[in-house]
Amino acid sequence: MDFLDTFWITWIFIPLMIFFARVSDVTIGTLRIVFVSKGFKFLAPILGFFEVFIWLLAMSKIFQNLDNWLYYVAYSAGFAVGNYIGLLIEERLALGFVNLRIITLASGDALIKRLSTEGFGVTTTEAMGTRGRVNVIYCVIKRSDYKHVAKIILEYNPKAFYTIEDIRFANQGVFPIRSMMRGYGNFPWRKGK
């Protein structure tokens, strides 16, 4: 093996292999953590197997060449990029439900009616805020419906304050039919006890 071959393998091929292995295992690990938090108990262990298997492959190459600083850089960069890609994928999947809490100073009747017309379940109550009486509107929605609901809020009450909280599980409720058709059954989710 001549010098050029050794150079390409040592300084290009192996660092790239370590980088992409690390991107893969960290991406899988990020998704595994999300699936664990959402209660997908059958999918998480499968992802965990592949995460650790790929990690072992990357680490074995580093341990074989502890004196090559580029391998450490490739490993660290792969970790950083893997986190980013994992979060992007998780955001695109938009799994699970969120609790949307909307607080309006103005009357929220038009917003409530529109959300109900769209098929979203709405619970409302009057409360006292720092600036006076407010309406608090609760709406449990599929995470993939968030952008649609945010547009409705902006259209009907652009000054409304709202927060979003992840929900691990929702039992029953009112959800738009289009959401149900769009894939509630694609992932294993628990039914009410």
C-alpha positions as CSV (number, residue, x, y, z in Angstrom):
1,M,0.0,0.0,0.0
2,D,1.6,3.2,-1.0
3,F,1.6,6.6,0.8
4,L,-1.4,8.0,-1.2
5,D,-3.6,5.1,-0.3
6,T,-2.6,5.3,3.4
7,F,-3.3,9.1,3.4
8,W,-6.8,8.7,1.9
9,I,-7.8,5.9,4.3
10,T,-6.3,7.5,7.4
11,W,-7.1,11.1,6.8
12,I,-10.3,11.0,4.7
13,F,-12.1,7.7,4.6
14,I,-12.0,6.7,8.3
15,P,-12.8,10.2,9.6
16,L,-15.8,10.4,7.3
17,M,-16.9,7.0,8.3
18,I,-16.7,8.0,12.0
19,F,-18.5,11.3,11.3
20,F,-21.4,9.6,9.5
21,A,-21.6,6.7,12.0
22,R,-21.9,9.3,14.8
23,V,-24.5,11.3,12.9
24,S,-26.5,8.2,12.4
25,D,-26.3,6.9,16.0
26,V,-27.0,10.3,17.6
27,T,-30.0,10.9,15.2
28,I,-31.4,7.5,16.1
29,G,-30.7,8.2,19.8
30,T,-32.5,11.6,19.7
31,L,-35.6,9.9,18.1
32,R,-35.4,7.1,20.6
33,I,-35.6,9.6,23.5
34,V,-38.6,11.3,21.9
35,F,-40.3,7.9,21.4
36,V,-39.7,6.9,25.0
37,S,-41.2,10.2,26.2
38,K,-44.2,9.7,24.0
39,G,-44.7,6.1,25.3
40,F,-43.9,4.2,22.1
41,K,-42.5,1.2,24.1
42,F,-42.1,-1.1,21.1
43,L,-40.2,1.3,18.8
44,A,-37.8,2.7,21.3
45,P,-35.9,-0.6,22.1
46,I,-35.5,-1.3,18.3
47,L,-34.0,2.1,17.8
48,G,-31.8,1.6,20.9
49,F,-30.3,-1.5,19.4
50,F,-29.2,0.2,16.2
51,E,-28.0,3.3,18.1
52,V,-25.6,1.3,20.2
53,F,-24.5,-1.0,17.3
54,I,-23.5,2.0,15.2
55,W,-21.8,3.7,18.2
56,L,-19.7,0.6,18.8
57,L,-18.5,0.6,15.2
58,A,-17.5,4.2,15.4
59,M,-15.8,3.7,18.8
60,S,-13.8,0.7,17.7
61,K,-12.2,2.8,14.9
62,I,-11.2,5.5,17.4
63,F,-9.7,3.0,19.9
64,Q,-7.7,1.5,17.1
65,N,-6.2,4.9,16.3
66,L,-6.0,6.8,19.6
67,D,-3.2,9.0,18.3
68,N,-5.2,10.5,15.4
69,W,-6.7,13.8,16.5
70,L,-8.9,14.0,13.3
71,Y,-10.9,11.0,14.5
72,Y,-11.9,12.9,17.7
73,V,-12.9,15.9,15.6
74,A,-15.0,13.7,13.3
75,Y,-16.6,12.0,16.3
76,S,-17.5,15.3,18.0
77,A,-18.8,16.9,14.8
78,G,-20.9,13.8,14.1
79,F,-22.4,14.1,17.6
80,A,-23.3,17.8,17.0
81,V,-24.8,17.2,13.6
82,G,-26.7,14.1,14.7
83,N,-28.4,16.1,17.5
84,Y,-29.5,18.7,14.9
85,I,-30.7,16.2,12.4
86,G,-32.6,14.2,15.0
87,L,-34.4,17.3,16.2
88,L,-35.3,18.3,12.6
89,I,-36.7,14.8,11.9
90,E,-38.7,14.8,15.2
91,E,-40.1,18.2,14.3
92,R,-41.2,16.9,10.9
93,L,-42.8,13.8,12.4
94,A,-44.8,16.0,14.8
95,L,-45.9,13.0,16.9
96,G,-48.3,13.1,19.7
97,F,-50.6,15.7,21.3
98,V,-50.1,19.1,22.7
99,N,-52.2,21.2,25.1
100,L,-52.8,24.7,23.8
101,R,-53.7,27.2,26.4
102,I,-54.9,30.5,24.9
103,I,-55.5,33.6,27.0
104,T,-57.4,36.4,25.4
105,L,-58.2,39.9,26.8
106,A,-60.9,40.4,24.2
107,S,-63.9,38.1,24.0
108,G,-62.7,34.8,22.7
109,D,-66.2,33.8,21.4
110,A,-65.3,34.1,17.7
111,L,-62.1,32.1,18.2
112,I,-63.8,29.4,20.1
113,K,-66.5,29.1,17.5
114,R,-64.0,28.9,14.7
115,L,-61.9,26.2,16.5
116,S,-65.1,24.2,17.2
117,T,-66.2,24.6,13.6
118,E,-62.8,23.2,12.5
119,G,-63.5,20.1,14.6
120,F,-61.2,20.9,17.5
121,G,-62.4,20.3,21.1
122,V,-62.4,23.5,23.1
123,T,-62.8,24.1,26.8
124,T,-63.1,27.7,28.1
125,T,-63.2,29.5,31.3
126,E,-63.2,33.1,32.5
127,A,-60.3,34.2,34.7
128,M,-58.7,37.3,36.2
129,G,-55.4,38.4,34.8
130,T,-53.0,41.2,35.6
131,R,-54.9,43.5,33.3
132,G,-58.4,42.4,34.1
133,R,-60.8,39.8,33.0
134,V,-59.6,37.2,30.5
135,N,-60.8,34.1,28.7
136,V,-58.7,31.0,29.0
137,I,-59.2,28.5,26.2
138,Y,-57.9,25.0,26.4
139,C,-57.5,22.9,23.3
140,V,-55.8,19.5,23.0
141,I,-54.6,19.0,19.5
142,K,-52.5,16.7,17.4
143,R,-49.0,18.3,17.2
144,S,-49.2,18.2,13.4
145,D,-52.3,20.5,13.6
146,Y,-50.4,23.2,15.5
147,K,-49.5,25.4,12.5
148,H,-53.1,25.4,11.4
149,V,-54.5,26.3,14.8
150,A,-51.8,29.0,15.2
151,K,-53.0,30.6,11.9
152,I,-56.6,30.6,13.3
153,I,-55.5,32.2,16.5
154,L,-53.5,34.9,14.6
155,E,-56.6,35.5,12.3
156,Y,-59.1,35.8,15.1
157,N,-57.1,37.3,18.0
158,P,-53.5,38.3,17.0
159,K,-52.8,39.6,20.5
160,A,-53.7,36.4,22.3
161,F,-51.1,34.9,24.6
162,Y,-50.8,31.2,24.2
163,T,-48.6,28.4,25.5
164,I,-48.0,24.8,24.3
165,E,-47.3,21.8,26.5
166,D,-46.5,18.3,25.3
167,I,-48.9,15.6,26.4
168,R,-47.8,12.0,26.7
169,F,-51.2,10.5,26.2
170,A,-54.7,11.7,25.5
171,N,-57.8,9.6,26.2
172,Q,-60.8,10.4,24.1
173,G,-61.6,14.0,23.2
174,V,-62.7,15.9,20.1
175,F,-60.3,15.9,17.2
176,P,-60.9,16.9,13.5
177,I,-61.7,14.0,11.2
178,R,-59.0,15.1,8.8
179,S,-56.4,14.6,11.6
180,M,-57.7,11.2,12.4
181,M,-57.4,10.2,8.7
182,R,-53.9,11.6,8.5
183,G,-52.3,8.9,10.5
184,Y,-53.2,8.5,14.1
185,G,-52.8,4.8,13.5
186,N,-49.3,5.0,12.0
187,F,-47.5,4.7,15.3
188,P,-48.4,2.5,18.3
189,W,-50.2,4.6,20.9
190,R,-51.9,3.4,24.0
191,K,-55.7,3.3,24.3
192,G,-57.4,4.4,27.5
193,K,-57.6,2.0,30.4
